[in-house]
Structures are given as C-alpha cells and as structure tokens.
Amino acid sequence: MKEVSCENLGVVDCEFVAQGEDKKEVVTEMVSHLEEEHGLDLPDPDVILETYPDEETLIAKLAEIFAGGPDKETELIVNRLRNKLDIGTEDNDLSREQL
C-alpha cells in the first residue's frame, strides 16, 4: 500500500492521507482532494505520473498546461508528490539503474 499525506506535501492543518495499491490511485485521490478541499489548480494525474527526460521537460509541460507556468505552490506540490512517490525523470531512473 502506498500513501501520501497533505503534511508530506507541505499543506498545513490537514490530516488527509491518500492511499492506494499503486501510484496512480494515490495521485488521483490526492489531486482530487487538493483541488476540492484546498482550491489548488493541479495538472491531470497522468501528467504528474509521466516519466520525463529531465526536470526541464516537466517544467515545460507544466508551463504548457498553465499558460506560461504554474504558480510556485502548484509546482512545489507536484514536485513533492513526485518525490514522495519516487516518480522521476529518465535521467534519475538511469542513475538508479547504475547503482
């Protein structure tokens, strides 16, 4: 079972924990919660779950979705969510394979 809490993402005063059998379930539940309960505008869960060639490509994708770029809070939440669930870039995935 995988899980992520609002606290893990830096959202204060919220005890919500998204749980699921896989990363997609957790991300989908967390995105829904963050949008409905905290009023955040987040990308589709599939965008968050995507493996990108590098961090710049992820940022470019977010900029495309949010017409020029997401606000800093959204970018931070997406990065923390990806880090907590170990969703990386191809560069990071290659580095892990070399270990």
Backbone torsions as a table, in degrees:
resi	resn	phi	psi	omega
1	MET	NA	131.2	177.8
2	LYS	-104.6	151.5	178.6
3	GLU	-155.2	154.7	175.6
4	VAL	-144.9	136.6	178.3
5	SER	-106.4	160.6	174.0
6	CYS	-58.9	-37.5	178.4
7	GLU	-58.4	-40.9	177.3
8	ASN	-58.7	-29.1	-176.3
9	LEU	-94.3	0.3	178.6
10	GLY	87.9	12.4	177.6
11	VAL	-86.4	115.5	-175.1
12	VAL	-84.2	155.8	176.1
13	ASP	58.8	36.2	176.0
14	CYS	-142.9	126.2	-177.3
15	GLU	-100.3	12.0	-178.0
16	PHE	-63.7	138.3	176.2
17	VAL	-129.7	122.6	174.7
18	ALA	-88.9	131.3	-179.2
19	GLN	-130.3	152.1	176.7
20	GLY	-172.2	168.5	178.8
21	GLU	-74.3	-24.9	179.5
22	ASP	-140.8	172.4	-177.0
23	LYS	-60.6	-38.9	-177.8
24	LYS	-61.6	-43.5	178.6
25	GLU	-60.7	-43.8	-177.8
26	VAL	-66.5	-47.6	-178.9
27	VAL	-63.0	-43.3	-179.7
28	THR	-61.1	-45.3	179.5
29	GLU	-65.2	-42.2	-178.1
30	MET	-68.6	-42.9	178.8
31	VAL	-60.0	-45.3	179.0
32	SER	-58.9	-46.8	179.1
33	HIS	-61.6	-48.5	-177.3
34	LEU	-62.3	-37.5	179.2
35	GLU	-72.0	-46.3	-175.4
36	GLU	-74.7	-42.9	-173.5
37	GLU	-93.6	-26.8	-175.7
38	HIS	-116.6	-2.4	176.8
39	GLY	68.0	23.0	179.5
40	LEU	-82.9	147.3	175.6
41	ASP	-102.5	109.8	-175.8
42	LEU	-120.3	156.4	175.9
43	PRO	-70.1	165.6	175.9
44	ASP	-56.5	143.3	179.5
45	PRO	-52.7	-34.2	179.5
46	ASP	-63.3	-32.2	177.3
47	VAL	-67.9	-40.9	179.5
48	ILE	-66.7	-37.0	-176.7
49	LEU	-79.4	-15.7	-176.6
50	GLU	-62.4	143.1	170.9
51	THR	-91.3	122.4	-178.1
52	TYR	-105.2	154.3	-179.7
53	PRO	-59.2	-34.0	-179.7
54	ASP	-162.1	173.1	-177.3
55	GLU	-64.0	-34.4	179.8
56	GLU	-63.6	-35.4	179.1
57	THR	-68.0	-39.2	175.3
58	LEU	-61.4	-46.3	-180.0
59	ILE	-62.6	-39.7	177.7
60	ALA	-64.0	-39.1	178.2
61	LYS	-64.7	-42.9	177.2
62	LEU	-63.7	-39.3	178.1
63	ALA	-63.0	-38.6	178.3
64	GLU	-64.0	-43.6	-178.8
65	ILE	-68.8	-40.8	-174.7
66	PHE	-100.7	28.3	175.6
67	ALA	45.3	68.1	177.2
68	GLY	109.8	-16.8	176.6
69	GLY	135.8	148.9	177.8
70	PRO	-76.4	162.0	173.4
71	ASP	-70.0	165.7	-174.8
72	LYS	-62.2	-35.9	179.7
73	GLU	-62.7	-44.8	178.7
74	THR	-63.3	-45.7	179.3
75	GLU	-60.5	-41.9	179.5
76	LEU	-65.4	-44.3	179.4
77	ILE	-62.1	-45.8	180.0
78	VAL	-60.7	-45.8	179.9
79	ASN	-63.6	-43.1	179.5
80	ARG	-65.9	-39.7	178.7
81	LEU	-63.5	-45.1	178.3
82	ARG	-63.8	-41.3	179.1
83	ASN	-65.8	-45.1	-177.7
84	LYS	-61.9	-35.9	-179.2
85	LEU	-96.0	7.2	178.5
86	ASP	57.7	46.1	174.4
87	ILE	-99.8	112.5	-172.1
88	GLY	-115.7	-162.6	174.5
89	THR	-105.1	165.7	177.5
90	GLU	-59.1	-37.6	177.6
91	ASP	-58.4	-46.0	-179.7
92	ASN	-68.5	-39.5	179.4
93	ASP	-62.3	-39.8	178.2
94	LEU	-65.3	-39.9	179.4
95	SER	-62.7	-39.6	179.2
96	ARG	-65.3	-37.7	-179.0
97	GLU	-65.9	-29.4	-178.2
98	GLN	-75.1	-19.2	-178.5
99	LEU	-71.6	NA	NA
